[in-house]
Amino acid sequence: MAIKTEIISEHKPDWETVVEDLWVRIRLLSGWINICTVYLPSYLSMADYLDFLNNCGNIISFGSKDKHLILGDFNLGDIDWDNLTGLPQNLLDAKSAALSEFMTSTNLSQLNYVSNQNNRILDLVLASAGLSCSVRKCTEISRIDEHHPAVESCTAELLQIDWGSISDLGCDDFLQQFYNIVWETIDKHTPKSKVRKSKYPAWFSNSLINMFKEKDRYYHKYKKYGNPRDFDVFSMLRQRCKVALDNCFNQYISRLEKNMTVDIKAFWRYTKAKRETNDLPRQMYYSEHTAECGQDIANLFARFFSSVYKRNDSSTYIPDFERSNMTLSAIYIDDKSIKTCLESINTGKGAGPDGNPPIFIKQCSPALIEPLSILFNKSLSNGYFPAVWKMAKIVPIHKAGDKKCVSNYRPISILNCFAKVFECLVYDYIYSHLKIVISPHQHGFIKSRSTATNLLSYMHYLSSTSDQSGQVYLLYIDFAKAFDRVDHTILCIKAEHLSIHGSLLRWLHSYLLNRTQLVTVSGYESSPFIAESGVPQGSNLGPLLFLMFMNDLLNKLKCECLAFADDIKIYRRIHSTADCIVLQSDIDILTRWCEENYMSLNIEKCQVITFTKKGISSRRRIWYREFS
C-alpha cells in the first residue's frame, strides 16, 4: 500500500491477525478511513478465516464513525454478486456463508465486478455505506496476471448526482450548474503542484547533473581559497563531465530514434527545443499601431485577427442550385455514442478555456455520460448552442518574416473539450447526410480521400493527355482567408437547400453566430471580440461546414477540377479556341460565385500553368479582378 507523504496516516499493526492482512488508518477532510489489504489463500483453515472476519467486525464496530475499506484476494471465485446490493447471491460453502453474514452485520458492500479469464471474481473490494468509490478495469501499467486483472478505485461523487432534478433548466443554466459541480469535484479530489522546469537539457541524467554540481563546487572552492589540489580535482571532474555529456547525449538520441514509433512526442519535444525561442519581441507593431507591454500586444493581435472577419449584407442571396431530396431535421444522441466519443479523447491535448483537462473527462467518462446526454439533446431540440462553448482562446504562432510585425502570425484556436465532443457526435449525422451530395472533385476532409488521391487523379489526367501529344491549361486558385470569410447567412441558406431543416438548422445557425475569441500572449489576455464570419477553426464541425459552403462552386464548373478544401485546380485539354472559351467561362463562373458569396482570391498565389510536350510554362496573370 502506497500513501502520499502529504496525507496523515498511521500503520495499525495491533489490528492485524495471523493471516496476511495490513491495516492503515488515513486522515481525510471528511474524517478517518480505515483500509485493510488482505490475502486469504484457498487452503486457509476455517478457524483462521473466522478469526479474521471477527477481528474486522470488532474494528468496524469500535470505529463506527469511520469509513472502512477492505480489499484483497479472498479466493471465493464461485460467488455470484448482486450488482445492486453488493451482496453474494449464492452461498455454496461455509466461508461464503460466513462472509455474507459478516457483510450484512457490518453494512459492507462488494464493489468489484471485474472478472478474470475464468469469469471468476477473486479480488474483492468491501466498502462501508456512504463511501463514494467505484471500481473499474484500469489501463495496464505492468505485466498483468490473467487470474487477477488490474483494477483501480476512483471517487464517484459525480455518479451520485441527480442530474434529472435540474434537467428542466435552460441550456446555459444547466451547463453552468454542470460546470460548478465538475469544478468542485476537481478541486476536492485533484492534487495540485507547481511544475518546475529543469534548467538542464532533457538528455542530462541524474548522475551527470550531480557530477556538474560537484565540479562547480570545487571550482568555487578553488576561486575562494586558491588551493591547487582543488583545481586538480576540478580539472579531473571537468574532463569526466565532457565524456559523460557526450555519452548521455548519444544515448538520448539513440533512444529517440528507437522509440520514435511509440513515443513521437519525445522527438517533437527535442526538435522544438532546438528551434529558436518562441518568445515574442518586447515591441510589436501592426499598421500604424505599436505596443510594448503584454496587455497592449495581446490587444494588437486581437485587432489584427478580428480584421479578417467581415459582416456582409447577404439578405438578397438567392441560391441557384437544386435542393437535395434527403431531409435531416432533428437528431438524437444516445449514451453509447457519448461513451465511445469520451473514451476516444486524446489525453495528450491541453485544457480549453473552461480549464477542464481531457484526461479528467476521459477517466471520469462513466459519470459524465448522463449530464452530457441531457445537455446535448436539450441543445439540439431547442436549436441553441450554449454561449459558453462559443468562447475560443487564440494563440499566435509566427509564420515568416519580421517577428515584430503582428500580421506575420497565424492564429491557433483552442476550444473547450466538451464542445469538441459535442461537435464530433453531430458531425457523424451531418456527414452521413452530406456524403452523397458532396462533389466528387472535393478531396479535403473526406473519408477515403486525401492529397494523395487528389494528386493521383491530377497526374493521371496529365499523363494520359501527354501520351496523346495534347496540351493542358491549368489554373491554380487560392482564396484569401477562405475559412474566415464564410458568410453565416449564406452558409445556412445552402444548408437548407441541402435539406437540413428544423431544429438542426436553427442549431447550426446558433453554433455559428456570435462566437467570441480572445488572444492570450505570455499570460496576458486581450479584450474579447466577435467573429462575424467564418467557420470555427480548430473545431471538428468547421471543415465539414466549409465543404458545404464550397460545394455548389465545384458542381458549376464545366472543366475538369480538383479541390482540397479551398485550394482548387481547374484544367482542360486545349484542342481549339472553343476549349479556351470553355475555360474562360469557368473563370467567369468563379468570378460571379466570389461576388455572390463575398469571397476574394489571393492573387499572389493564383497561377496559370501550361503543360505541353515541349515542357512546362508558368506565369501569373491578372485574370481576376478583385472586389472591394
C-alpha positions as CSV (number, residue, x, y, z in Angstrom):
1,M,0.0,0.0,0.0
2,A,1.4,3.4,-1.1
3,I,0.3,6.6,0.6
4,K,1.5,10.1,-0.3
5,T,3.6,11.7,2.4
6,E,1.3,14.8,2.5
7,I,-1.6,12.5,3.8
8,I,-1.8,11.9,7.5
9,S,-1.7,8.2,8.1
10,E,-0.6,5.6,10.6
11,H,0.1,1.9,10.4
12,K,-2.0,-0.2,12.9
13,P,-0.1,-3.5,13.5
14,D,-2.1,-4.2,16.6
15,W,-5.2,-4.6,14.4
16,E,-3.6,-7.4,12.2
17,T,-4.1,-11.1,12.6
18,V,-2.3,-14.3,11.7
19,V,-3.4,-14.0,8.1
20,E,-1.7,-11.7,5.6
21,D,-3.5,-8.5,6.4
22,L,-2.3,-4.9,6.6
23,W,-4.2,-2.2,8.3
24,V,-3.7,1.6,7.8
25,R,-5.6,4.5,9.2
26,I,-5.8,7.6,7.0
27,R,-7.0,11.1,7.9
28,L,-9.1,12.8,5.2
29,L,-11.1,16.1,5.2
30,S,-14.3,14.2,5.8
31,G,-12.9,12.1,8.6
32,W,-10.9,8.9,9.1
33,I,-10.9,5.9,6.8
34,N,-9.5,2.5,7.8
35,I,-8.1,0.5,4.9
36,C,-7.2,-3.2,5.0
37,T,-5.4,-5.1,2.3
38,V,-5.5,-8.9,2.7
39,Y,-4.7,-12.2,1.1
40,L,-6.7,-15.3,2.1
41,P,-5.4,-18.4,0.5
42,S,-7.7,-21.2,-0.5
43,Y,-6.1,-23.6,2.0
44,L,-6.8,-21.2,4.9
45,S,-8.5,-23.0,7.8
46,M,-12.0,-22.1,8.8
47,A,-10.8,-21.0,12.3
48,D,-8.3,-18.5,10.9
49,Y,-10.9,-17.3,8.4
50,L,-13.5,-16.6,11.1
51,D,-10.8,-15.0,13.3
52,F,-10.0,-12.5,10.5
53,L,-13.7,-11.7,10.0
54,N,-14.4,-11.3,13.7
55,N,-11.4,-9.0,14.0
56,C,-12.7,-6.9,11.1
57,G,-16.1,-6.7,12.8
58,N,-14.6,-5.6,16.1
59,I,-12.6,-2.8,14.3
60,I,-15.6,-1.6,12.4
61,S,-17.9,-1.6,15.5
62,F,-15.2,0.2,17.5
63,G,-14.7,2.9,14.9
64,S,-18.4,3.3,14.0
65,K,-17.9,6.9,12.8
66,D,-15.1,5.9,10.4
67,K,-15.3,4.7,6.9
68,H,-13.8,1.3,6.1
69,L,-12.4,-0.3,3.0
70,I,-11.3,-4.0,2.9
71,L,-9.8,-5.2,-0.3
72,G,-7.7,-8.2,-1.4
73,D,-7.8,-11.8,-2.7
74,F,-10.5,-13.8,-0.8
75,N,-10.3,-16.9,-3.2
76,L,-14.1,-17.2,-3.3
77,G,-14.5,-17.2,-7.1
78,D,-17.7,-19.3,-7.1
79,I,-19.8,-16.5,-5.6
80,D,-22.3,-14.6,-7.8
81,W,-22.5,-11.0,-6.7
82,D,-25.6,-8.8,-6.8
83,N,-24.7,-5.6,-8.7
84,L,-27.4,-3.6,-6.8
85,T,-26.9,-4.6,-3.2
86,G,-23.2,-5.7,-3.4
87,L,-24.1,-9.0,-1.5
88,P,-23.5,-12.6,-2.5
89,Q,-26.4,-14.3,-4.3
90,N,-25.4,-17.9,-3.7
91,L,-23.8,-19.4,-0.6
92,L,-22.0,-22.6,-1.7
93,D,-19.8,-23.3,1.3
94,A,-19.2,-22.2,4.9
95,K,-16.7,-19.5,4.0
96,S,-19.1,-17.8,1.6
97,A,-21.9,-18.0,4.2
98,A,-19.6,-16.5,6.9
99,L,-18.6,-13.7,4.5
100,S,-22.3,-12.9,3.7
101,E,-23.2,-12.8,7.4
102,F,-20.2,-10.6,8.1
103,M,-21.1,-8.1,5.3
104,T,-24.7,-7.9,6.4
105,S,-23.8,-7.2,10.1
106,T,-21.2,-4.6,9.2
107,N,-23.2,-3.0,6.3
108,L,-20.4,-3.5,3.8
109,S,-20.9,-3.8,0.0
110,Q,-18.8,-5.5,-2.6
111,L,-17.8,-3.2,-5.5
112,N,-15.5,-5.1,-7.8
113,Y,-17.2,-6.8,-10.7
114,V,-14.2,-7.1,-13.0
115,S,-13.8,-10.9,-13.6
116,N,-10.7,-12.7,-14.7
117,Q,-10.2,-15.0,-17.7
118,N,-12.2,-17.8,-16.0
119,N,-15.1,-15.4,-15.4
120,R,-14.5,-15.5,-11.7
121,I,-14.0,-12.7,-9.1
122,L,-11.2,-13.5,-6.7
123,D,-10.3,-9.9,-5.7
124,L,-13.0,-8.3,-3.5
125,V,-13.5,-4.6,-2.6
126,L,-15.7,-4.3,0.5
127,A,-16.7,-0.7,1.3
128,S,-18.8,0.7,4.1
129,A,-22.0,2.6,3.4
130,G,-21.5,6.2,2.4
131,L,-18.0,5.6,1.0
132,S,-18.2,7.1,-2.5
133,C,-16.0,4.9,-4.7
134,S,-16.3,2.7,-7.7
135,V,-14.0,0.0,-9.2
136,R,-13.2,-0.4,-12.8
137,K,-10.7,-2.1,-15.0
138,C,-7.6,0.1,-15.4
139,T,-5.0,0.6,-18.1
140,E,-2.3,-2.0,-17.9
141,I,0.8,-0.5,-16.3
142,S,2.8,-3.7,-15.9
143,R,2.6,-7.4,-16.8
144,I,-1.0,-8.5,-16.0
145,D,-1.9,-11.7,-14.1
146,E,-4.7,-13.2,-16.1
147,H,-6.3,-14.6,-12.8
148,H,-6.1,-11.1,-11.2
149,P,-7.0,-8.3,-13.6
150,A,-5.8,-4.9,-12.6
151,V,-8.5,-2.5,-11.3
152,E,-8.5,1.0,-10.0
153,S,-10.7,2.7,-7.4
154,C,-11.8,6.2,-8.1
155,T,-14.1,8.7,-6.4
156,A,-17.6,8.6,-7.9
157,E,-19.3,11.6,-6.5
158,L,-20.5,12.6,-10.0
159,L,-22.3,9.2,-10.3
160,Q,-24.4,10.1,-7.3
161,I,-25.6,13.5,-8.6
162,D,-29.3,13.6,-9.5
163,W,-29.0,15.3,-12.9
164,G,-32.6,14.8,-13.6
165,S,-33.5,17.3,-10.9
166,I,-32.0,20.1,-12.9
167,S,-32.9,18.9,-16.4
168,D,-35.7,21.4,-16.7
169,L,-33.2,24.3,-16.7
170,G,-32.3,26.1,-19.9
171,C,-29.1,25.1,-21.8
172,D,-26.9,27.9,-20.4
173,D,-28.2,27.4,-16.8
174,F,-27.8,23.6,-16.9
175,L,-24.3,24.0,-18.3
176,Q,-23.4,26.4,-15.5
177,Q,-24.7,24.0,-12.9
178,F,-22.8,21.2,-14.6
179,Y,-19.5,23.2,-14.6
180,N,-20.0,24.2,-10.9
181,I,-20.3,20.5,-9.9
182,V,-17.4,19.4,-12.1
183,W,-15.1,22.2,-10.8
184,E,-16.0,21.5,-7.2
185,T,-15.2,17.8,-7.7
186,I,-11.8,18.6,-9.4
187,D,-10.9,21.0,-6.6
188,K,-11.8,18.4,-3.9
189,H,-10.0,15.4,-5.3
190,T,-7.2,16.7,-7.6
191,P,-3.8,17.3,-6.0
192,K,-2.2,20.5,-7.2
193,S,1.5,21.2,-7.5
194,K,3.7,23.7,-9.3
195,V,5.6,22.4,-12.3
196,R,9.2,23.4,-12.1
197,K,11.1,23.5,-15.4
198,S,14.5,21.9,-15.2
199,K,17.4,24.2,-16.1
200,Y,19.2,21.2,-17.6
201,P,18.6,19.7,-21.1
202,A,16.5,16.6,-21.4
203,W,19.4,14.3,-22.0
204,F,21.1,15.1,-18.7
205,S,20.9,12.1,-16.4
206,N,20.8,12.4,-12.6
207,S,24.4,11.2,-12.3
208,L,25.6,13.8,-14.8
209,I,23.7,16.6,-13.0
210,N,25.4,15.6,-9.7
211,M,28.8,15.5,-11.5
212,F,28.3,19.0,-12.8
213,K,27.3,20.2,-9.3
214,E,30.4,18.6,-7.8
215,K,32.6,20.2,-10.5
216,D,31.1,23.6,-9.8
217,R,31.6,23.1,-6.0
218,Y,35.3,22.5,-6.5
219,Y,35.6,25.4,-8.9
220,H,34.1,27.8,-6.3
221,K,36.4,26.3,-3.6
222,Y,39.4,27.0,-5.8
223,K,38.3,30.5,-6.5
224,K,37.8,31.2,-2.8
225,Y,40.9,29.6,-1.3
226,G,43.3,29.2,-4.2
227,N,44.2,25.6,-3.3
228,P,46.0,23.9,-6.2
229,R,44.6,20.5,-5.2
230,D,41.0,21.9,-5.6
231,F,41.9,23.0,-9.1
232,D,43.3,19.5,-9.9
233,V,40.0,17.9,-8.7
234,F,38.1,20.5,-10.7
235,S,40.1,19.7,-13.9
236,M,39.5,16.0,-13.5
237,L,35.8,16.4,-13.0
238,R,35.6,18.8,-15.9
239,Q,37.1,16.1,-18.2
240,R,34.8,13.5,-16.8
241,C,31.8,15.8,-17.4
242,K,32.8,16.2,-21.1
243,V,33.0,12.5,-21.6
244,A,29.8,11.8,-19.7
245,L,28.0,14.6,-21.5
246,D,28.8,13.1,-24.9
247,N,27.7,9.6,-23.8
248,C,24.4,10.9,-22.3
249,F,23.6,12.9,-25.5
250,N,24.4,9.9,-27.8
251,Q,22.2,7.6,-25.6
252,Y,19.4,10.1,-25.6
253,I,19.5,10.4,-29.5
254,S,19.6,6.6,-29.8
255,R,16.5,6.3,-27.5
256,L,14.7,8.9,-29.6
257,E,15.4,7.1,-32.8
258,K,14.5,3.7,-31.4
259,N,11.2,4.8,-29.7
260,M,10.0,7.2,-32.5
261,T,7.2,4.9,-33.5
262,V,5.9,4.5,-29.9
263,D,6.7,7.9,-28.4
264,I,6.7,10.6,-31.1
265,K,6.1,13.3,-28.6
266,A,9.6,13.0,-27.2
267,F,11.0,13.5,-30.7
268,W,8.9,16.7,-31.2
269,R,10.0,18.0,-27.8
270,Y,13.6,17.7,-28.8
271,T,13.1,19.4,-32.2
272,K,11.1,22.2,-30.6
273,A,13.9,22.7,-28.0
274,K,16.4,23.0,-30.9
275,R,14.4,25.7,-32.6
276,E,14.6,29.4,-31.9
277,T,12.8,30.7,-28.9
278,N,9.1,31.3,-29.3
279,D,9.2,34.4,-27.0
280,L,7.6,37.5,-28.6
281,P,9.6,40.7,-29.1
282,R,9.2,43.4,-26.5
283,Q,7.8,45.8,-29.1
284,M,5.4,44.9,-31.8
285,Y,3.5,46.8,-34.5
286,Y,0.5,46.4,-36.8
287,S,-0.2,49.0,-39.4
288,E,0.4,52.4,-37.7
289,H,-0.1,51.0,-34.2
290,T,2.7,50.0,-31.8
291,A,2.6,48.1,-28.5
292,E,5.3,47.4,-25.9
293,C,3.6,45.9,-22.8
294,G,2.0,42.5,-22.7
295,Q,-1.6,43.6,-22.5
296,D,-1.2,46.1,-25.4
297,I,0.5,43.4,-27.5
298,A,-2.4,41.0,-26.9
299,N,-4.9,43.7,-27.9
300,L,-2.8,44.4,-31.0
301,F,-3.1,40.7,-32.0
302,A,-6.8,40.9,-31.4
303,R,-7.1,43.9,-33.6
304,F,-5.3,42.1,-36.4
305,F,-7.1,38.7,-36.1
306,S,-10.5,40.4,-35.9
307,S,-9.9,42.4,-39.0
308,V,-10.1,39.3,-41.3
309,Y,-13.8,38.8,-40.4
310,K,-16.5,40.6,-42.4
311,R,-20.2,41.0,-41.9
312,N,-22.0,41.3,-45.3
313,D,-25.5,42.1,-46.3
314,S,-26.4,38.6,-47.6
315,S,-30.2,39.0,-47.2
316,T,-30.6,39.1,-51.0
317,Y,-28.7,35.9,-51.7
318,I,-30.6,33.5,-53.9
319,P,-29.1,30.1,-54.4
320,D,-29.1,28.8,-58.0
321,F,-28.6,25.1,-57.3
322,E,-31.1,22.3,-56.8
323,R,-32.3,21.1,-53.4
324,S,-31.4,17.7,-52.1
325,N,-34.1,15.1,-51.8
326,M,-33.0,13.6,-48.4
327,T,-34.0,15.5,-45.3
328,L,-32.3,15.9,-42.0
329,S,-34.2,18.0,-39.4
330,A,-33.6,16.5,-36.0
331,I,-31.0,14.2,-34.4
332,Y,-30.8,12.4,-31.1
333,I,-27.5,11.4,-29.4
334,D,-27.6,8.2,-27.4
335,D,-25.5,7.3,-24.4
336,K,-23.5,4.7,-26.2
337,S,-22.2,7.3,-28.8
338,I,-21.3,9.7,-26.0
339,K,-19.4,6.9,-24.1
340,T,-17.5,5.9,-27.3
341,C,-16.5,9.5,-28.0
342,L,-15.4,10.2,-24.5
343,E,-13.2,7.1,-24.4
344,S,-11.5,8.1,-27.6
345,I,-10.4,11.6,-26.3
346,N,-6.7,12.3,-26.8
347,T,-5.4,12.9,-23.3
348,G,-2.2,14.5,-24.7
349,K,-4.1,17.7,-25.5
350,G,-4.3,20.7,-23.2
351,A,-7.3,22.1,-21.4
352,G,-9.7,24.5,-23.2
353,P,-10.9,27.9,-22.0
354,D,-13.1,26.2,-19.4
355,G,-10.0,24.7,-17.7
356,N,-11.2,21.0,-17.9
357,P,-8.3,18.8,-19.0
358,P,-9.1,15.9,-21.4
359,I,-7.5,13.4,-19.1
360,F,-10.1,14.2,-16.4
361,I,-13.0,13.9,-19.0
362,K,-11.8,10.6,-20.2
363,Q,-11.2,9.0,-16.8
364,C,-14.5,10.2,-15.4
365,S,-16.5,9.4,-18.6
366,P,-18.9,7.0,-16.9
367,A,-20.1,9.8,-14.6
368,L,-20.3,12.4,-17.3
369,I,-22.4,10.4,-19.8
370,E,-25.8,11.2,-18.2
371,P,-25.4,15.0,-17.8
372,L,-23.8,15.4,-21.3
373,S,-26.7,13.3,-22.8
374,I,-29.2,15.7,-21.2
375,L,-27.3,18.8,-22.3
376,F,-26.5,17.7,-25.9
377,N,-30.1,16.6,-26.6
378,K,-31.6,19.7,-24.9
379,S,-29.3,21.8,-27.1
380,L,-30.3,20.1,-30.3
381,S,-34.0,20.0,-29.6
382,N,-34.0,23.7,-28.7
383,G,-31.8,24.6,-31.7
384,Y,-29.4,26.5,-29.4
385,F,-25.7,26.1,-28.9
386,P,-24.5,27.1,-25.4
387,A,-22.8,30.5,-25.3
388,V,-20.0,29.3,-23.0
389,W,-18.9,26.8,-25.6
390,K,-18.6,29.5,-28.3
391,M,-15.5,31.0,-26.5
392,A,-12.1,30.3,-28.0
393,K,-8.6,31.2,-27.0
394,I,-6.3,32.3,-29.7
395,V,-2.5,31.7,-29.5
396,P,-0.4,33.5,-32.2
397,I,2.2,31.4,-34.0
398,H,4.9,33.0,-36.1
399,K,4.8,32.1,-39.8
400,A,7.7,34.0,-41.5
401,G,9.1,37.5,-41.8
402,D,9.7,40.1,-39.2
403,K,8.7,38.8,-35.7
404,K,7.8,42.3,-34.7
405,C,5.0,42.5,-37.2
406,V,1.7,41.2,-35.9
407,S,0.5,40.3,-39.4
408,N,3.2,37.7,-39.8
409,Y,1.5,35.5,-37.2
410,R,-1.3,32.9,-37.7
411,P,-4.0,32.2,-35.1
412,I,-4.2,28.8,-33.4
413,S,-7.7,28.3,-31.9
414,I,-8.2,26.4,-28.6
415,L,-11.7,25.3,-27.9
416,N,-13.5,23.6,-25.0
417,C,-13.1,19.8,-24.9
418,F,-16.8,19.3,-24.1
419,A,-17.8,21.4,-27.1
420,K,-15.5,19.4,-29.4
421,V,-17.1,16.1,-28.1
422,F,-20.5,17.6,-29.0
423,E,-19.3,18.5,-32.4
424,C,-17.9,15.1,-33.1
425,L,-21.3,13.5,-32.4
426,V,-23.2,16.0,-34.5
427,Y,-20.5,15.6,-37.3
428,D,-21.4,11.9,-37.8
429,Y,-25.0,12.7,-38.6
430,I,-24.3,15.6,-40.9
431,Y,-21.5,13.8,-42.7
432,S,-23.7,10.8,-43.3
433,H,-26.4,13.1,-44.8
434,L,-23.9,15.1,-47.0
435,K,-21.5,12.5,-48.2
436,I,-23.7,11.6,-51.2
437,V,-24.1,15.2,-52.3
438,I,-20.5,16.5,-51.8
439,S,-18.8,16.9,-55.1
440,P,-16.6,14.0,-56.1
441,H,-14.0,16.7,-57.1
442,Q,-13.5,17.6,-53.4
443,H,-10.7,15.6,-51.7
444,G,-10.3,17.6,-48.5
445,F,-11.8,16.4,-45.1
446,I,-13.5,13.5,-46.8
447,K,-13.1,9.8,-45.7
448,S,-11.0,7.7,-48.2
449,R,-9.8,10.9,-49.9
450,S,-6.7,12.9,-49.3
451,T,-3.9,14.9,-51.0
452,A,-2.7,11.6,-52.4
453,T,-6.0,10.8,-54.2
454,N,-6.1,14.4,-55.4
455,L,-2.6,14.2,-57.0
456,L,-3.2,10.7,-58.4
457,S,-6.3,11.9,-60.3
458,Y,-4.4,15.0,-61.5
459,M,-1.3,13.1,-62.6
460,H,-3.4,10.5,-64.4
461,Y,-5.1,13.2,-66.5
462,L,-1.8,15.0,-67.3
463,S,0.0,11.7,-68.3
464,S,-2.8,10.4,-70.5
465,T,-3.1,13.8,-72.2
466,S,0.7,14.0,-72.7
467,D,0.7,10.5,-74.3
468,Q,-1.7,11.8,-76.9
469,S,0.5,14.9,-77.5
470,G,-2.1,17.1,-76.0
471,Q,-1.8,20.5,-74.3
472,V,-3.3,21.2,-70.9
473,Y,-4.0,24.6,-69.4
474,L,-4.2,24.7,-65.6
475,L,-5.4,27.3,-63.2
476,Y,-4.3,27.2,-59.6
477,I,-6.8,29.1,-57.4
478,D,-6.3,30.1,-53.8
479,F,-8.9,32.0,-51.8
480,A,-7.9,34.7,-49.3
481,K,-8.8,33.9,-45.7
482,A,-11.3,31.4,-47.0
483,F,-12.3,29.8,-43.7
484,D,-12.6,33.2,-42.0
485,R,-14.7,34.8,-44.8
486,V,-17.6,32.3,-44.9
487,D,-20.8,34.2,-44.6
488,H,-23.0,32.7,-41.9
489,T,-26.4,33.6,-43.5
490,I,-25.3,32.2,-46.9
491,L,-24.0,29.0,-45.3
492,C,-27.3,28.4,-43.5
493,I,-29.2,29.0,-46.8
494,K,-27.0,26.5,-48.5
495,A,-27.6,24.0,-45.6
496,E,-31.3,24.5,-46.1
497,H,-31.1,23.8,-49.8
498,L,-29.2,20.6,-48.9
499,S,-32.3,19.6,-46.9
500,I,-31.1,20.4,-43.4
501,H,-34.2,21.8,-41.7
502,G,-35.9,22.3,-38.4
503,S,-34.2,22.4,-35.0
504,L,-30.9,21.2,-36.6
505,L,-30.8,24.1,-38.9
506,R,-31.5,26.5,-36.0
507,W,-28.8,24.8,-34.1
508,L,-26.3,25.3,-36.9
509,H,-27.2,29.0,-37.1
510,S,-26.8,29.3,-33.3
511,Y,-23.5,27.4,-33.5
512,L,-22.0,29.9,-36.0
513,L,-23.5,33.1,-34.6
514,N,-21.7,35.4,-32.0
515,R,-18.7,33.3,-31.4
516,T,-16.3,35.0,-29.1
517,Q,-12.5,34.9,-29.3
518,L,-9.7,36.4,-27.2
519,V,-5.9,36.3,-27.7
520,T,-3.6,35.0,-25.0
521,V,0.0,36.1,-25.1
522,S,2.6,35.5,-22.4
523,G,0.0,35.2,-19.7
524,Y,-2.0,38.3,-20.9
525,E,-5.4,38.2,-22.4
526,S,-6.9,40.6,-24.9
527,S,-10.3,42.1,-24.9
528,P,-12.8,39.6,-26.4
529,F,-14.1,40.2,-29.9
530,I,-16.8,38.6,-32.1
531,A,-16.0,36.5,-35.2
532,E,-18.6,38.0,-37.5
533,S,-17.9,35.5,-40.3
534,G,-16.1,32.2,-40.9
535,V,-16.4,28.7,-39.6
536,P,-14.7,27.9,-36.3
537,Q,-11.1,26.9,-36.8
538,G,-9.8,24.2,-34.6
539,S,-13.3,22.7,-34.4
540,N,-14.4,19.3,-35.7
541,L,-17.5,20.6,-37.5
542,G,-15.9,23.6,-39.1
543,P,-14.2,21.8,-42.1
544,L,-17.5,20.0,-43.0
545,L,-19.4,23.2,-43.0
546,F,-16.8,24.8,-45.2
547,L,-17.2,21.9,-47.7
548,M,-20.9,22.6,-47.7
549,F,-20.2,26.2,-48.5
550,M,-17.9,25.4,-51.4
551,N,-19.8,22.5,-52.9
552,D,-22.0,24.4,-55.3
553,L,-19.0,26.1,-56.9
554,L,-17.4,22.7,-57.8
555,N,-20.7,21.5,-59.3
556,K,-21.0,24.6,-61.6
557,L,-17.5,24.3,-63.2
558,K,-17.6,22.8,-66.7
559,C,-13.9,21.9,-67.0
560,E,-12.0,19.3,-65.0
561,C,-11.3,20.4,-61.5
562,L,-9.9,19.1,-58.2
563,A,-10.1,20.7,-54.8
564,F,-8.6,20.2,-51.4
565,A,-10.8,22.4,-49.2
566,D,-10.2,25.9,-50.6
567,D,-7.3,25.0,-52.9
568,I,-8.8,24.4,-56.4
569,K,-7.2,23.3,-59.7
570,I,-9.2,24.0,-62.9
571,Y,-7.7,22.4,-66.0
572,R,-8.7,21.4,-69.6
573,R,-7.1,19.9,-72.6
574,I,-6.8,22.6,-75.3
575,H,-7.6,21.5,-78.9
576,S,-9.1,24.7,-80.3
577,T,-10.4,28.1,-79.4
578,A,-13.6,26.5,-78.2
579,D,-11.7,24.9,-75.3
580,C,-10.3,28.2,-74.4
581,I,-13.7,29.7,-74.3
582,V,-15.0,26.9,-72.0
583,L,-12.0,27.5,-69.7
584,Q,-12.7,31.3,-69.7
585,S,-16.4,30.6,-68.9
586,D,-15.3,28.7,-65.8
587,I,-13.2,31.8,-64.8
588,D,-16.4,33.9,-65.3
589,I,-18.4,31.4,-63.1
590,L,-15.7,31.6,-60.4
591,T,-15.8,35.5,-60.6
592,R,-19.6,35.6,-60.2
593,W,-19.5,33.0,-57.4
594,C,-17.0,35.1,-55.5
595,E,-19.2,38.2,-55.9
596,E,-22.3,36.4,-54.7
597,N,-20.6,34.7,-51.8
598,Y,-18.5,37.6,-50.6
599,M,-15.2,35.7,-51.2
600,S,-12.0,37.0,-52.7
601,L,-8.9,35.4,-54.2
602,N,-5.3,35.7,-53.1
603,I,-3.9,36.9,-56.5
604,E,-0.3,36.3,-55.4
605,K,-0.9,32.6,-55.0
606,C,-3.0,32.2,-58.2
607,Q,-1.1,30.6,-61.0
608,V,-1.5,29.7,-64.7
609,I,0.5,26.7,-66.0
610,T,0.6,25.2,-69.5
611,F,1.7,21.6,-70.0
612,T,2.9,20.5,-73.4
613,K,5.3,18.0,-74.9
614,K,7.9,20.8,-75.2
615,G,7.8,21.5,-71.4
616,I,6.0,23.5,-68.8
617,S,5.5,27.2,-68.8
618,S,4.3,29.0,-65.7
619,R,3.1,32.6,-65.5
620,R,0.9,34.6,-63.2
621,R,-1.8,36.5,-65.0
622,I,-4.3,39.2,-63.7
623,W,-7.3,37.2,-65.0
624,Y,-9.4,38.0,-61.9
625,R,-10.4,41.4,-60.7
626,E,-10.6,42.0,-57.0
627,F,-13.8,43.4,-55.5
628,S,-14.0,45.7,-52.5
